[in-house]
Amino acid sequence: MREAAAAVRPAVLTGDGVAVLARAALGAGVPGDQCAALRAASGGNPFYLSELLRATASTAPAARLTGPAAAQATSAGPAASRGPVTPAIPAATS
């Protein structure tokens, strides 16, 4: 007889939670506005955030916080099905 699988549904990350994870992955110098932009781009979803951070960490340090793809990542939001994850942290928008 098969046992039932347990569904794991992590809660949406807070801004502080995103900042802790971003700074752990990319370094303590990640500014607050970039952490806020990461939260907006990932929707606070831990999986989307980890993928954004993984892609960002694999790029050159100069490309981590800027780049022409930043605006695209911000507008794409957490819908990963729209295309590949861009390796730039999206810039904060007003």
Phi, psi and chi 1 to 4 in degrees:
 res  aa     phi    psi   chi1   chi2   chi3   chi4
   1 MET       -  137.0 -167.1  175.4  -92.1      -
   2 ARG   -86.7  140.6  -94.6  169.9   60.7  170.3
   3 GLU   -85.0  149.9  -68.4 -175.3   35.7      -
   4 ALA   -70.2  140.3      -      -      -      -
   5 ALA   -80.9  143.1      -      -      -      -
   6 ALA   -90.8  131.6      -      -      -      -
   7 ALA   -84.6  132.2      -      -      -      -
   8 VAL  -108.0  121.7  176.6      -      -      -
   9 ARG  -126.3   89.4  -59.0 -168.0 -162.5  -61.4
  10 PRO   -65.4  147.1   19.9  -26.6      -      -
  11 ALA   -71.4  159.1      -      -      -      -
  12 VAL   -66.5  136.8  173.6      -      -      -
  13 LEU   -73.1  142.8  -65.6  168.3      -      -
  14 THR   -78.2  170.1   63.7      -      -      -
  15 GLY   -58.7  -40.8      -      -      -      -
  16 ASP   -65.5  -38.2  -72.0  -19.2      -      -
  17 GLY   -65.1  -41.6      -      -      -      -
  18 VAL   -62.7  -43.0  169.1      -      -      -
  19 ALA   -61.8  -42.5      -      -      -      -
  20 VAL   -61.1  -47.3  166.6      -      -      -
  21 LEU   -68.3  -40.4  -66.9  174.9      -      -
  22 ALA   -63.8  -43.6      -      -      -      -
  23 ARG   -71.8  -30.1  -69.0  175.6  178.3  142.1
  24 ALA   -69.0  -36.3      -      -      -      -
  25 ALA   -83.2  -36.2      -      -      -      -
  26 LEU  -113.3  -12.0  -55.7  175.1      -      -
  27 GLY   115.6  156.3      -      -      -      -
  28 ALA   -65.4  -15.2      -      -      -      -
  29 GLY   -81.9    3.4      -      -      -      -
  30 VAL   -69.6  118.7  178.1      -      -      -
  31 PRO   -71.9  158.9   20.5  -25.6      -      -
  32 GLY   -58.2  -37.8      -      -      -      -
  33 ASP   -67.9  -31.2   61.6  -24.7      -      -
  34 GLN   -71.9  -36.4  -63.7  -64.4  -34.0      -
  35 CYS   -64.3  -40.4  -66.8      -      -      -
  36 ALA   -64.0  -39.5      -      -      -      -
  37 ALA   -66.6  -37.6      -      -      -      -
  38 LEU   -63.3  -39.3  -82.0  166.9      -      -
  39 ARG   -64.9  -42.6 -174.7  172.3 -169.5  -81.0
  40 ALA   -64.5  -42.6      -      -      -      -
  41 ALA   -68.2  -33.2      -      -      -      -
  42 SER   -92.8  -12.3   67.3      -      -      -
  43 GLY    68.7   14.3      -      -      -      -
  44 GLY    78.3    3.9      -      -      -      -
  45 ASN   -73.8  120.2 -179.7  -56.4      -      -
  46 PRO   -57.8  -37.4  -22.4   31.4      -      -
  47 PHE   -67.6  -48.3  174.0   73.8      -      -
  48 TYR   -61.0  -41.3  -66.9  148.8      -      -
  49 LEU   -62.8  -44.8  176.9   63.9      -      -
  50 SER   -62.5  -35.6   67.4      -      -      -
  51 GLU   -69.9  -40.5  -69.6  -59.1  -61.4      -
  52 LEU   -61.0  -44.1  -78.1  170.3      -      -
  53 LEU   -67.5  -39.8  -66.7  172.6      -      -
  54 ARG   -62.9  -45.3 -175.9 -179.5   59.3   79.2
  55 ALA   -65.3  -40.0      -      -      -      -
  56 THR   -67.9  -42.0  -58.3      -      -      -
  57 ALA   -65.9  -23.9      -      -      -      -
  58 SER   -84.6   -5.1   69.0      -      -      -
  59 THR   -92.0  170.2   63.6      -      -      -
  60 ALA   -63.5  146.1      -      -      -      -
  61 PRO   -53.3  -35.7  -25.5   33.0      -      -
  62 ALA   -67.9  -25.0      -      -      -      -
  63 ALA   -89.9   -4.4      -      -      -      -
  64 ARG   -66.6  -39.2  -72.6 -175.1 -178.7  169.0
  65 LEU  -109.4   -2.6  -59.4  176.8      -      -
  66 THR  -141.2  177.9   61.2      -      -      -
  67 GLY   136.4  154.4      -      -      -      -
  68 PRO   -65.5  -21.7   19.6  -28.1      -      -
  69 ALA   -80.8   -5.4      -      -      -      -
  70 ALA   -60.4  -45.8      -      -      -      -
  71 ALA   -64.5  -37.8      -      -      -      -
  72 GLN   -63.4  -42.4  178.2 -174.0   -0.3      -
  73 ALA   -65.1  -37.5      -      -      -      -
  74 THR   -65.1  -43.3  -60.0      -      -      -
  75 SER   -75.0  -23.6   64.0      -      -      -
  76 ALA   -72.9  -29.4      -      -      -      -
  77 GLY    62.6 -157.6      -      -      -      -
  78 PRO   -81.2    5.9   27.8  -34.2      -      -
  79 ALA   -79.5   86.7      -      -      -      -
  80 ALA   -64.7  -20.7      -      -      -      -
  81 SER   -72.6   -9.6   62.3      -      -      -
  82 ARG   -74.8  -15.6  -66.7 -173.3 -157.3  171.2
  83 GLY   159.2 -176.8      -      -      -      -
  84 PRO   -69.2  153.7   23.8  -31.7      -      -
  85 VAL   -70.8  130.8  173.6      -      -      -
  86 THR   -81.5  142.5  179.1      -      -      -
  87 PRO   -84.9   27.5   29.7  -34.1      -      -
  88 ALA  -121.0  141.5      -      -      -      -
  89 ILE   -75.7  127.9  -65.4  177.0      -      -
  90 PRO   -66.2  145.0   20.2  -27.6      -      -
  91 ALA   -74.8  148.2      -      -      -      -
  92 ALA   -68.3  142.9      -      -      -      -
  93 THR  -116.4  158.0   57.5      -      -      -
  94 SER   -93.2      -  -34.0      -      -      -
